[in-house]
């Protein structure tokens, strides 16, 4: 096994178990983080964050690691279940917003801050982790096609009118 950083003591057991299993799986591959990054769509620094429990990995990263490690379908499914449990228990980052930009009095945000402060004595903003911060473009869900703009339609109609008028004028001039 590689020389891993110790995991934080306050890490939930589901997260600790999942990260330890991921570390064992990574060690089983015999690859360095750079080599692992080259074989997956995730960089060395992403793997460092995932394997040191700094950030939860996206499901696709777990699937990629299982694929590179040659994990069978049944074991890969178990990793999927461990991932779901870990992501649900993963500690969310919190930042104090009381020192951020001043909001105008009476705004919705100001009211929410006051209510939270009166209830809890503090106000914390819980930023959610991105569902999949490093999803490779080929695994990204297809985007909805954008509706053609009205301006494009007007230009197309104008071009058709110009072509038809040119044809009519040309025919009249020759005939």
N, C-alpha and C positions, 0 to 999 in steps of 0.2 A: 504494500500500500504506500502511496505517496506521502510526502510530508505535508499534511493539511494543516491549515490554521485551526485552532480550537473554535468550535461553534459557541456563540454567545450563551451564557447560562440561562438567560430568561427566554430562550427560544421555546415555543410550544412543542410538546412531544411529537405531534404529527409532522411538524416541519423538520425537527431534528432527525426523526426516523427517515423521512423522505430524502433529505440531503445526504445522510450517511449512506443510504442505498444508492443514490446517484453517484456518490464518490466511489463506492465499491465498483459500480458498473463502469465508470470512467477508467478506474485502475485496471479493470479486467481487459479493457481494450489495449492497454499498453501504450496508448498515444499520449503525447504531450498536449497541453491545452492549445498550442499553436496548430498541431496536426489535427486535433479534434475540430478546431475552427475551420481548417481547410476542407474537412470532409463533411461539414454541415454548413448551414447558412448562418451560423452564429460565430461571432468573433471570439478571440481568446479572452478579451476583457468581459464579454457577456458570460462566458463559461465561468470565469472567476467569480462574478457576481452570483451566479446561480449556485455554484458549488461551495461558496462561503456564506450562503444564506443571507446575502445582502439584498437580493431581489428574487422573487419567484420566477422560475423559468416559464416561458409559454409552453403550452402543450406540445407544439410542433418541435420544440427543442428536445423534449423528453422522447418523443417519437424518433427524432433523428439520432439521439444517443443510443436508443435501443436498436435501431437499424445498424448503426456502425458497430455496436457490440455483438451483433448477431443473435439478439435475444429472440426467443420463440414467441409465438402469438400469445400463449397463455401468460407467460411472464411479462410481456409487454402490456397486457391488459391489467395485470396487477400494478404495474408502474403507473398506468393511467388512473387507477383508483387511488393509489397513494398520492399522486399529483393533486387530484381533486380535494382530498382531505387536507393536504398541506396548504393549498392555495386558500381554502376557506379559513384556515387557522393562522395564516401568515400575518405577522404584525404589520399594520398599516403605518406609513410614515405620518407624523403629525408635526405641524409647524404652528407657532403662535402667530396670529394675525393682528394682535393688538398693536404691533409696532409697524404695521404696513401703512399704506397711504390712507389718509383721512377721507372717509366717505361723508357726503353731505347729510346733515341731520334730517331725520325723517325718512331716509331711503329704506327700502326693504332690507338691504344688507345691514344697515345700522340697527334696525329693529331686531333682526335675528341675532346680531352680536349682543345687544343689550339683554335680550331674553336668555341667551345661553349663559352670559356672564352672571345674571341674577340667579339663574338656576344652579349653576355649577361653580361659580366663582372664577372661572376661567373660560376662555373661548379658544378652542383648537379647531383648525381646519384639517380634516382628514382627506388627504389626497389619495385617491385610488390608484393602484398600480395599473398601468396600461394592460389591457387584456392580452395583448401580444405585441410588445414593443419592437421585436426584431423579426417579425414575420417576413419571410422572403417573398419577393414579388410574385413568384410562381405559385405560392401557396395562398396568396391573398384572395379573398372572395371577390368575384367579379363585380365591378362597379356598375351601377345603373347607367345605361346610356343617357347622355344628356339630350334634352329636347332641342331640336334645331332652333336657333334664335329667330325671332320675327324679322330681324334685319336681313338675315341670310335669305329668307323666303322672298322678301321684297326685291333684293338684288337679283335673285334667280328669275323672278317674274319679269323684271325690267329687261334683263338680257334676252329672254324669250321674245318679248315685244320688239326689241331692237332688231333681232334676227329676222323676225317675220316682216317687219316694215322694210328692212333692207332688201329682202327677197321680193316683196311686192313692188317697191320702187324700181328695183333692177329689172323686173319683168316688164313694167310699164315703159321704162326707158328704152328697152330693146325692141319692144313690139309696137 
